[in-house]
């Protein structure tokens, strides 16, 4: 059975497709945890799985090693993240060619966070790709890749506004992008309004909602603040008083994420990208609620 097969939603009427994001391991313990997560979610048959990428050679090498192992040992279709940060064009192009050589045909192309962290000023590397649009064009020159890029329902934190963000998205599509994956959000109305504006602007590529199950509310809220994602008061209220009650937090997290996803299904959304944080149980539960069931042939080797 193909890993990207479409299956019916809980309504029995619309196909539902999911994809998952993992990050590469930094330690042997994290590597074990990562592969346990992959083995748990692979049988669901995602359209693809992405592996994040950060600045610096060691992170780049771990991403490459994780993607290469996925190709060797699983039926999954990996998508490798790539950024403009801390590398010349020649170095980035070398990475792209290396991915192509091992069989990767899907790249998630991002500008990347400033080397000083989110909130600091971004400065392009001398001799590097200055923007995500330039990176997409560079990847397209090298090979026939599927190229996913980012989108921001609540605008990029450095952007002047949604209209400016949409102009950037248009430029990335003109350069060769084939899909956009959104920053995570908690208010579905923000995504639906954004989607309406994107379609009105003549953009017709998939705009896949990025979903993050909230296992640790404080950490997620702090990260959301840095990235410009709004954390509604109702969400804070759901987790209020549970700082020392991890078991109940997990139950609440599953309920909140399931509500969000099922509401989007009711609005006609068919594709979902889950930021798994290498912790698969909540994502597995949500996929079950969507009507997706493990397929034995999808299990990792």
MIVEXDREN-647498 format. One record per residue (C-alpha): residue number from 1; residue in three letters; x, y, z. Coordinates in steps of 0.02 Angstrom, whole numbers, plus 50000, padded with zeros to 5 digits. Layout:
nr: NUM rest: ALA c1: X c2: Y c3: Z;
...
END
This chain:
nr: 1 rest: UNK c1: 50000 c2: 50000 c3: 50000;
nr: 2 rest: UNK c1: 50069 c2: 50170 c3: 49952;
nr: 3 rest: UNK c1: 50126 c2: 50282 c3: 50094;
nr: 4 rest: UNK c1: 50034 c2: 50432 c3: 50021;
nr: 5 rest: UNK c1: 49866 c2: 50347 c3: 49996;
nr: 6 rest: UNK c1: 49716 c2: 50455 c3: 50036;
nr: 7 rest: UNK c1: 49593 c2: 50389 c3: 50164;
nr: 8 rest: UNK c1: 49422 c2: 50447 c3: 50215;
nr: 9 rest: UNK c1: 49392 c2: 50563 c3: 50359;
nr: 10 rest: UNK c1: 49279 c2: 50519 c3: 50504;
nr: 11 rest: UNK c1: 49135 c2: 50584 c3: 50396;
nr: 12 rest: UNK c1: 49172 c2: 50453 c3: 50263;
nr: 13 rest: UNK c1: 49167 c2: 50589 c3: 50130;
nr: 14 rest: UNK c1: 49336 c2: 50675 c3: 50116;
nr: 15 rest: UNK c1: 49513 c2: 50609 c3: 50102;
nr: 16 rest: UNK c1: 49630 c2: 50654 c3: 50245;
nr: 17 rest: UNK c1: 49819 c2: 50665 c3: 50224;
nr: 18 rest: UNK c1: 49943 c2: 50693 c3: 50363;
nr: 19 rest: UNK c1: 50129 c2: 50730 c3: 50373;
nr: 20 rest: UNK c1: 50245 c2: 50734 c3: 50522;
nr: 21 rest: UNK c1: 50394 c2: 50839 c3: 50573;
nr: 22 rest: UNK c1: 50538 c2: 50769 c3: 50676;
nr: 23 rest: UNK c1: 50701 c2: 50847 c3: 50732;
nr: 24 rest: UNK c1: 50869 c2: 50757 c3: 50719;
nr: 25 rest: UNK c1: 50946 c2: 50682 c3: 50877;
nr: 26 rest: UNK c1: 51088 c2: 50764 c3: 50973;
nr: 27 rest: UNK c1: 51126 c2: 50615 c3: 51084;
nr: 28 rest: UNK c1: 51111 c2: 50426 c3: 51078;
nr: 29 rest: UNK c1: 50962 c2: 50435 c3: 51196;
nr: 30 rest: UNK c1: 50876 c2: 50560 c3: 51082;
nr: 31 rest: UNK c1: 50912 c2: 50450 c3: 50931;
nr: 32 rest: UNK c1: 50826 c2: 50305 c3: 51017;
nr: 33 rest: UNK c1: 50677 c2: 50417 c3: 51058;
nr: 34 rest: UNK c1: 50669 c2: 50480 c3: 50878;
nr: 35 rest: UNK c1: 50662 c2: 50306 c3: 50803;
nr: 36 rest: UNK c1: 50532 c2: 50252 c3: 50927;
nr: 37 rest: UNK c1: 50428 c2: 50400 c3: 50870;
nr: 38 rest: UNK c1: 50455 c2: 50355 c3: 50687;
nr: 39 rest: UNK c1: 50408 c2: 50174 c3: 50718;
nr: 40 rest: UNK c1: 50250 c2: 50229 c3: 50808;
nr: 41 rest: UNK c1: 50190 c2: 50347 c3: 50671;
nr: 42 rest: UNK c1: 50255 c2: 50266 c3: 50512;
nr: 43 rest: UNK c1: 50113 c2: 50137 c3: 50504;
nr: 44 rest: UNK c1: 49987 c2: 50279 c3: 50484;
nr: 45 rest: UNK c1: 50057 c2: 50308 c3: 50310;
nr: 46 rest: UNK c1: 50099 c2: 50494 c3: 50308;
nr: 47 rest: UNK c1: 50116 c2: 50586 c3: 50142;
nr: 48 rest: UNK c1: 50292 c2: 50632 c3: 50198;
nr: 49 rest: UNK c1: 50395 c2: 50663 c3: 50353;
nr: 50 rest: UNK c1: 50510 c2: 50813 c3: 50372;
nr: 51 rest: UNK c1: 50671 c2: 50824 c3: 50471;
nr: 52 rest: UNK c1: 50723 c2: 50994 c3: 50538;
nr: 53 rest: UNK c1: 50889 c2: 51077 c3: 50508;
nr: 54 rest: UNK c1: 50987 c2: 51209 c3: 50602;
nr: 55 rest: UNK c1: 51142 c2: 51312 c3: 50574;
nr: 56 rest: UNK c1: 51308 c2: 51226 c3: 50594;
nr: 57 rest: UNK c1: 51390 c2: 51073 c3: 50520;
nr: 58 rest: UNK c1: 51344 c2: 50949 c3: 50658;
nr: 59 rest: UNK c1: 51158 c2: 50985 c3: 50644;
nr: 60 rest: UNK c1: 51167 c2: 50976 c3: 50455;
nr: 61 rest: UNK c1: 51255 c2: 50807 c3: 50463;
nr: 62 rest: UNK c1: 51129 c2: 50736 c3: 50588;
nr: 63 rest: UNK c1: 50985 c2: 50790 c3: 50476;
nr: 64 rest: UNK c1: 51067 c2: 50707 c3: 50326;
nr: 65 rest: UNK c1: 51101 c2: 50548 c3: 50424;
nr: 66 rest: UNK c1: 50922 c2: 50539 c3: 50487;
nr: 67 rest: UNK c1: 50850 c2: 50565 c3: 50314;
nr: 68 rest: UNK c1: 50967 c2: 50437 c3: 50235;
nr: 69 rest: UNK c1: 50920 c2: 50308 c3: 50367;
nr: 70 rest: UNK c1: 50735 c2: 50339 c3: 50335;
nr: 71 rest: UNK c1: 50763 c2: 50303 c3: 50151;
nr: 72 rest: UNK c1: 50860 c2: 50144 c3: 50190;
nr: 73 rest: UNK c1: 50753 c2: 50070 c3: 50327;
nr: 74 rest: UNK c1: 50574 c2: 50131 c3: 50305;
nr: 75 rest: UNK c1: 50439 c2: 50158 c3: 50174;
nr: 76 rest: UNK c1: 50427 c2: 50341 c3: 50222;
nr: 77 rest: UNK c1: 50454 c2: 50486 c3: 50102;
nr: 78 rest: UNK c1: 50572 c2: 50605 c3: 50193;
nr: 79 rest: UNK c1: 50578 c2: 50792 c3: 50164;
nr: 80 rest: UNK c1: 50740 c2: 50873 c3: 50220;
nr: 81 rest: UNK c1: 50740 c2: 51048 c3: 50295;
nr: 82 rest: UNK c1: 50865 c2: 51172 c3: 50225;
nr: 83 rest: UNK c1: 50902 c2: 51351 c3: 50277;
nr: 84 rest: UNK c1: 51007 c2: 51497 c3: 50219;
nr: 85 rest: UNK c1: 51092 c2: 51519 c3: 50388;
nr: 86 rest: UNK c1: 51281 c2: 51506 c3: 50415;
nr: 87 rest: UNK c1: 51325 c2: 51438 c3: 50243;
nr: 88 rest: UNK c1: 51381 c2: 51500 c3: 50073;
nr: 89 rest: UNK c1: 51281 c2: 51463 c3: 49917;
nr: 90 rest: UNK c1: 51412 c2: 51334 c3: 49869;
nr: 91 rest: UNK c1: 51393 c2: 51245 c3: 50036;
nr: 92 rest: UNK c1: 51204 c2: 51244 c3: 50026;
nr: 93 rest: UNK c1: 51209 c2: 51182 c3: 49846;
nr: 94 rest: UNK c1: 51325 c2: 51042 c3: 49901;
nr: 95 rest: UNK c1: 51196 c2: 50988 c3: 50032;
nr: 96 rest: UNK c1: 51057 c2: 50992 c3: 49902;
nr: 97 rest: UNK c1: 51158 c2: 50882 c3: 49783;
nr: 98 rest: UNK c1: 51199 c2: 50762 c3: 49925;
nr: 99 rest: UNK c1: 51014 c2: 50744 c3: 49963;
nr: 100 rest: UNK c1: 50975 c2: 50712 c3: 49781;
nr: 101 rest: UNK c1: 51111 c2: 50580 c3: 49772;
nr: 102 rest: UNK c1: 51038 c2: 50480 c3: 49918;
nr: 103 rest: UNK c1: 50863 c2: 50488 c3: 49843;
nr: 104 rest: UNK c1: 50780 c2: 50638 c3: 49928;
nr: 105 rest: UNK c1: 50658 c2: 50726 c3: 49812;
nr: 106 rest: UNK c1: 50572 c2: 50844 c3: 49935;
nr: 107 rest: UNK c1: 50652 c2: 50990 c3: 50026;
nr: 108 rest: UNK c1: 50575 c2: 51110 c3: 50152;
nr: 109 rest: UNK c1: 50660 c2: 51275 c3: 50109;
nr: 110 rest: UNK c1: 50669 c2: 51406 c3: 50247;
nr: 111 rest: UNK c1: 50768 c2: 51565 c3: 50274;
nr: 112 rest: UNK c1: 50805 c2: 51508 c3: 50452;
nr: 113 rest: UNK c1: 50813 c2: 51599 c3: 50617;
nr: 114 rest: UNK c1: 50948 c2: 51731 c3: 50651;
nr: 115 rest: UNK c1: 51107 c2: 51657 c3: 50723;
nr: 116 rest: UNK c1: 51075 c2: 51760 c3: 50880;
nr: 117 rest: UNK c1: 50906 c2: 51676 c3: 50903;
nr: 118 rest: UNK c1: 50726 c2: 51726 c3: 50869;
nr: 119 rest: UNK c1: 50705 c2: 51912 c3: 50902;
nr: 120 rest: UNK c1: 50879 c2: 51962 c3: 50848;
nr: 121 rest: UNK c1: 50918 c2: 52042 c3: 50679;
nr: 122 rest: UNK c1: 50941 c2: 51923 c3: 50533;
nr: 123 rest: UNK c1: 51100 c2: 51950 c3: 50434;
nr: 124 rest: UNK c1: 51131 c2: 51846 c3: 50278;
nr: 125 rest: UNK c1: 51292 c2: 51748 c3: 50272;
nr: 126 rest: UNK c1: 51421 c2: 51829 c3: 50156;
nr: 127 rest: UNK c1: 51408 c2: 51736 c3: 49994;
nr: 128 rest: UNK c1: 51252 c2: 51644 c3: 50050;
nr: 129 rest: UNK c1: 51072 c2: 51645 c3: 49995;
nr: 130 rest: UNK c1: 50995 c2: 51803 c3: 50066;
nr: 131 rest: UNK c1: 50813 c2: 51751 c3: 50069;
nr: 132 rest: UNK c1: 50704 c2: 51596 c3: 50063;
nr: 133 rest: UNK c1: 50650 c2: 51648 c3: 49888;
nr: 134 rest: UNK c1: 50830 c2: 51645 c3: 49829;
nr: 135 rest: UNK c1: 50854 c2: 51476 c3: 49914;
nr: 136 rest: UNK c1: 50702 c2: 51404 c3: 49825;
nr: 137 rest: UNK c1: 50769 c2: 51465 c3: 49658;
nr: 138 rest: UNK c1: 50939 c2: 51388 c3: 49697;
nr: 139 rest: UNK c1: 50861 c2: 51219 c3: 49740;
nr: 140 rest: UNK c1: 50755 c2: 51224 c3: 49582;
nr: 141 rest: UNK c1: 50910 c2: 51254 c3: 49475;
nr: 142 rest: UNK c1: 50992 c2: 51097 c3: 49545;
nr: 143 rest: UNK c1: 50854 c2: 50968 c3: 49530;
nr: 144 rest: UNK c1: 50672 c2: 50925 c3: 49507;
nr: 145 rest: UNK c1: 50624 c2: 50934 c3: 49691;
nr: 146 rest: UNK c1: 50458 c2: 50956 c3: 49775;
nr: 147 rest: UNK c1: 50487 c2: 51114 c3: 49877;
nr: 148 rest: UNK c1: 50387 c2: 51161 c3: 50031;
nr: 149 rest: UNK c1: 50400 c2: 51334 c3: 50109;
nr: 150 rest: UNK c1: 50331 c2: 51422 c3: 50263;
nr: 151 rest: UNK c1: 50173 c2: 51526 c3: 50280;
nr: 152 rest: UNK c1: 50112 c2: 51633 c3: 50425;
nr: 153 rest: UNK c1: 49926 c2: 51648 c3: 50463;
nr: 154 rest: UNK c1: 49965 c2: 51779 c3: 50597;
nr: 155 rest: UNK c1: 50108 c2: 51857 c3: 50496;
nr: 156 rest: UNK c1: 50294 c2: 51831 c3: 50512;
nr: 157 rest: UNK c1: 50362 c2: 51922 c3: 50667;
nr: 158 rest: UNK c1: 50477 c2: 52026 c3: 50555;
nr: 159 rest: UNK c1: 50343 c2: 52067 c3: 50426;
nr: 160 rest: UNK c1: 50251 c2: 52231 c3: 50405;
nr: 161 rest: UNK c1: 50087 c2: 52137 c3: 50386;
nr: 162 rest: UNK c1: 49991 c2: 51995 c3: 50306;
nr: 163 rest: UNK c1: 49992 c2: 52077 c3: 50134;
nr: 164 rest: UNK c1: 50181 c2: 52086 c3: 50137;
nr: 165 rest: UNK c1: 50189 c2: 51904 c3: 50190;
nr: 166 rest: UNK c1: 50077 c2: 51854 c3: 50045;
nr: 167 rest: UNK c1: 50190 c2: 51949 c3: 49925;
nr: 168 rest: UNK c1: 50338 c2: 51848 c3: 49991;
nr: 169 rest: UNK c1: 50240 c2: 51686 c3: 49972;
nr: 170 rest: UNK c1: 50199 c2: 51733 c3: 49791;
nr: 171 rest: UNK c1: 50384 c2: 51762 c3: 49758;
nr: 172 rest: UNK c1: 50429 c2: 51592 c3: 49830;
nr: 173 rest: UNK c1: 50300 c2: 51509 c3: 49719;
nr: 174 rest: UNK c1: 50365 c2: 51601 c3: 49566;
nr: 175 rest: UNK c1: 50538 c2: 51536 c3: 49613;
nr: 176 rest: UNK c1: 50476 c2: 51357 c3: 49617;
nr: 177 rest: UNK c1: 50388 c2: 51318 c3: 49782;
nr: 178 rest: UNK c1: 50251 c2: 51187 c3: 49769;
nr: 179 rest: UNK c1: 50176 c2: 51185 c3: 49945;
nr: 180 rest: UNK c1: 50166 c2: 51298 c3: 50099;
nr: 181 rest: UNK c1: 50160 c2: 51237 c3: 50278;
nr: 182 rest: UNK c1: 50099 c2: 51360 c3: 50408;
nr: 183 rest: UNK c1: 50172 c2: 51414 c3: 50572;
nr: 184 rest: UNK c1: 50070 c2: 51333 c3: 50711;
nr: 185 rest: UNK c1: 49915 c2: 51425 c3: 50770;
nr: 186 rest: UNK c1: 49777 c2: 51394 c3: 50898;
nr: 187 rest: UNK c1: 49633 c2: 51497 c3: 50829;
nr: 188 rest: UNK c1: 49565 c2: 51414 c3: 50672;
nr: 189 rest: UNK c1: 49485 c2: 51576 c3: 50617;
nr: 190 rest: UNK c1: 49660 c2: 51648 c3: 50592;
nr: 191 rest: UNK c1: 49705 c2: 51508 c3: 50470;
nr: 192 rest: UNK c1: 49538 c2: 51515 c3: 50379;
nr: 193 rest: UNK c1: 49548 c2: 51705 c3: 50357;
nr: 194 rest: UNK c1: 49726 c2: 51688 c3: 50295;
nr: 195 rest: UNK c1: 49677 c2: 51552 c3: 50172;
nr: 196 rest: UNK c1: 49538 c2: 51661 c3: 50102;
nr: 197 rest: UNK c1: 49662 c2: 51804 c3: 50074;
nr: 198 rest: UNK c1: 49791 c2: 51690 c3: 49995;
nr: 199 rest: UNK c1: 49663 c2: 51618 c3: 49874;
nr: 200 rest: UNK c1: 49599 c2: 51792 c3: 49834;
nr: 201 rest: UNK c1: 49778 c2: 51839 c3: 49788;
nr: 202 rest: UNK c1: 49779 c2: 51702 c3: 49657;
nr: 203 rest: UNK c1: 49886 c2: 51577 c3: 49753;
nr: 204 rest: UNK c1: 49826 c2: 51399 c3: 49725;
nr: 205 rest: UNK c1: 49962 c2: 51286 c3: 49798;
nr: 206 rest: UNK c1: 49918 c2: 51185 c3: 49955;
nr: 207 rest: UNK c1: 49925 c2: 51288 c3: 50115;
nr: 208 rest: UNK c1: 49943 c2: 51151 c3: 50245;
nr: 209 rest: UNK c1: 49901 c2: 51197 c3: 50426;
nr: 210 rest: UNK c1: 50041 c2: 51163 c3: 50549;
nr: 211 rest: UNK c1: 49975 c2: 51085 c3: 50710;
nr: 212 rest: UNK c1: 50071 c2: 51076 c3: 50874;
nr: 213 rest: UNK c1: 49999 c2: 50969 c3: 51015;
nr: 214 rest: UNK c1: 50034 c2: 51062 c3: 51179;
nr: 215 rest: UNK c1: 50120 c2: 50944 c3: 51300;
nr: 216 rest: UNK c1: 50202 c2: 51084 c3: 51399;
nr: 217 rest: UNK c1: 50096 c2: 51241 c3: 51398;
nr: 218 rest: UNK c1: 50226 c2: 51358 c3: 51471;
nr: 219 rest: UNK c1: 50359 c2: 51308 c3: 51345;
nr: 220 rest: UNK c1: 50239 c2: 51317 c3: 51199;
nr: 221 rest: UNK c1: 50172 c2: 51487 c3: 51253;
nr: 222 rest: UNK c1: 50349 c2: 51556 c3: 51270;
nr: 223 rest: UNK c1: 50395 c2: 51494 c3: 51096;
nr: 224 rest: UNK c1: 50232 c2: 51560 c3: 51024;
nr: 225 rest: UNK c1: 50271 c2: 51733 c3: 51092;
nr: 226 rest: UNK c1: 50439 c2: 51734 c3: 51001;
nr: 227 rest: UNK c1: 50364 c2: 51677 c3: 50837;
nr: 228 rest: UNK c1: 50210 c2: 51789 c3: 50839;
nr: 229 rest: UNK c1: 50082 c2: 51651 c3: 50863;
nr: 230 rest: UNK c1: 49936 c2: 51709 c3: 50970;
nr: 231 rest: UNK c1: 49898 c2: 51607 c3: 51127;
nr: 232 rest: UNK c1: 49714 c2: 51636 c3: 51169;
nr: 233 rest: UNK c1: 49658 c2: 51652 c3: 51349;
nr: 234 rest: UNK c1: 49542 c2: 51503 c3: 51333;
nr: 235 rest: UNK c1: 49694 c2: 51394 c3: 51298;
nr: 236 rest: UNK c1: 49786 c2: 51459 c3: 51450;
nr: 237 rest: UNK c1: 49631 c2: 51425 c3: 51554;
nr: 238 rest: UNK c1: 49627 c2: 51243 c3: 51496;
nr: 239 rest: UNK c1: 49800 c2: 51213 c3: 51571;
nr: 240 rest: UNK c1: 49783 c2: 51324 c3: 51724;
nr: 241 rest: UNK c1: 49835 c2: 51237 c3: 51884;
nr: 242 rest: UNK c1: 49911 c2: 51086 c3: 51797;
nr: 243 rest: UNK c1: 50095 c2: 51134 c3: 51809;
nr: 244 rest: UNK c1: 50131 c2: 50983 c3: 51920;
nr: 245 rest: UNK c1: 50006 c2: 50864 c3: 51843;
nr: 246 rest: UNK c1: 50085 c2: 50795 c3: 51684;
nr: 247 rest: UNK c1: 49957 c2: 50656 c3: 51660;
nr: 248 rest: UNK c1: 49809 c2: 50775 c3: 51658;
nr: 249 rest: UNK c1: 49905 c2: 50897 c3: 51546;
nr: 250 rest: UNK c1: 49923 c2: 50758 c3: 51417;
nr: 251 rest: UNK c1: 49737 c2: 50722 c3: 51421;
nr: 252 rest: UNK c1: 49696 c2: 50907 c3: 51399;
nr: 253 rest: UNK c1: 49824 c2: 50923 c3: 51260;
nr: 254 rest: UNK c1: 49747 c2: 50779 c3: 51165;
nr: 255 rest: UNK c1: 49572 c2: 50852 c3: 51183;
nr: 256 rest: UNK c1: 49626 c2: 51027 c3: 51128;
nr: 257 rest: UNK c1: 49722 c2: 50967 c3: 50975;
nr: 258 rest: UNK c1: 49582 c2: 50848 c3: 50924;
nr: 259 rest: UNK c1: 49454 c2: 50988 c3: 50936;
nr: 260 rest: UNK c1: 49562 c2: 51100 c3: 50828;
nr: 261 rest: UNK c1: 49594 c2: 50970 c3: 50694;
nr: 262 rest: UNK c1: 49415 c2: 50905 c3: 50685;
nr: 263 rest: UNK c1: 49349 c2: 51083 c3: 50669;
nr: 264 rest: UNK c1: 49466 c2: 51111 c3: 50521;
nr: 265 rest: UNK c1: 49404 c2: 50948 c3: 50443;
nr: 266 rest: UNK c1: 49227 c2: 51016 c3: 50459;
nr: 267 rest: UNK c1: 49287 c2: 51171 c3: 50364;
nr: 268 rest: UNK c1: 49350 c2: 51062 c3: 50221;
nr: 269 rest: UNK c1: 49534 c2: 51048 c3: 50266;
nr: 270 rest: UNK c1: 49609 c2: 50884 c3: 50206;
nr: 271 rest: UNK c1: 49796 c2: 50900 c3: 50243;
nr: 272 rest: UNK c1: 49881 c2: 50922 c3: 50412;
nr: 273 rest: UNK c1: 50064 c2: 50939 c3: 50459;
nr: 274 rest: UNK c1: 50102 c2: 50891 c3: 50639;
nr: 275 rest: UNK c1: 50250 c2: 50962 c3: 50735;
nr: 276 rest: UNK c1: 50280 c2: 50803 c3: 50835;
nr: 277 rest: UNK c1: 50425 c2: 50862 c3: 50945;
nr: 278 rest: UNK c1: 50480 c2: 50679 c3: 50928;
nr: 279 rest: UNK c1: 50338 c2: 50634 c3: 51048;
nr: 280 rest: UNK c1: 50214 c2: 50533 c3: 50947;
nr: 281 rest: UNK c1: 50074 c2: 50479 c3: 51064;
nr: 282 rest: UNK c1: 49965 c2: 50635 c3: 51050;
nr: 283 rest: UNK c1: 49986 c2: 50639 c3: 50861;
nr: 284 rest: UNK c1: 49942 c2: 50454 c3: 50848;
nr: 285 rest: UNK c1: 49784 c2: 50484 c3: 50950;
nr: 286 rest: UNK c1: 49731 c2: 50631 c3: 50841;
nr: 287 rest: UNK c1: 49759 c2: 50529 c3: 50683;
nr: 288 rest: UNK c1: 49651 c2: 50392 c3: 50757;
nr: 289 rest: UNK c1: 49511 c2: 50519 c3: 50785;
nr: 290 rest: UNK c1: 49529 c2: 50570 c3: 50603;
nr: 291 rest: UNK c1: 49493 c2: 50392 c3: 50552;
nr: 292 rest: UNK c1: 49672 c2: 50348 c3: 50503;
nr: 293 rest: UNK c1: 49723 c2: 50173 c3: 50554;
nr: 294 rest: UNK c1: 49894 c2: 50089 c3: 50555;
nr: 295 rest: UNK c1: 49936 c2: 49991 c3: 50399;
nr: 296 rest: UNK c1: 50056 c2: 49846 c3: 50436;
nr: 297 rest: UNK c1: 50151 c2: 49872 c3: 50274;
nr: 298 rest: UNK c1: 50200 c2: 50049 c3: 50332;
nr: 299 rest: UNK c1: 50300 c2: 49994 c3: 50483;
nr: 300 rest: UNK c1: 50483 c2: 50043 c3: 50490;
nr: 301 rest: UNK c1: 50608 c2: 49905 c3: 50458;
END
